[in-house]
């Protein structure tokens, strides 16, 4: 098994919380640039607010070559809209995440400001999946953690 020298538990747990919130509040998680592969419908469409509790439990870990695949359960307090009002409930949001460990981890990575691997141009990958300068398709799989499923 390969160990990533730049791995930080605190960084990873916060990354999981941030990714889970993006998935929870998205109208269509499959259209997010952090999503790759098959996706189920968003089971959190009735969530009004989500408070990450700072806890993420590793459910599974698998390495295939340079790819790390994990299943993580992140603990949230979810405020849901119901037919008769609102209900707050503590719940685990389970994500399947992957990352190419041959690419060094960049702690300051932001999907809002990515650099095109073709021309070097900077753009916001949350708004477009192609470089506006050269047209090259943006692929998060070579940049950071990405989601393959949400449960």
Beta strands, then each sheet from edge to edge (+ up, - down):
strand 1: 47-64
strand 2: 67-82
strand 3: 85-100
strand 4: 114-115
strand 5: 122-123
strand 6: 146-150
sheet 1: 1+ 2- 3+ 6-
sheet 2: 4+ 5-
end
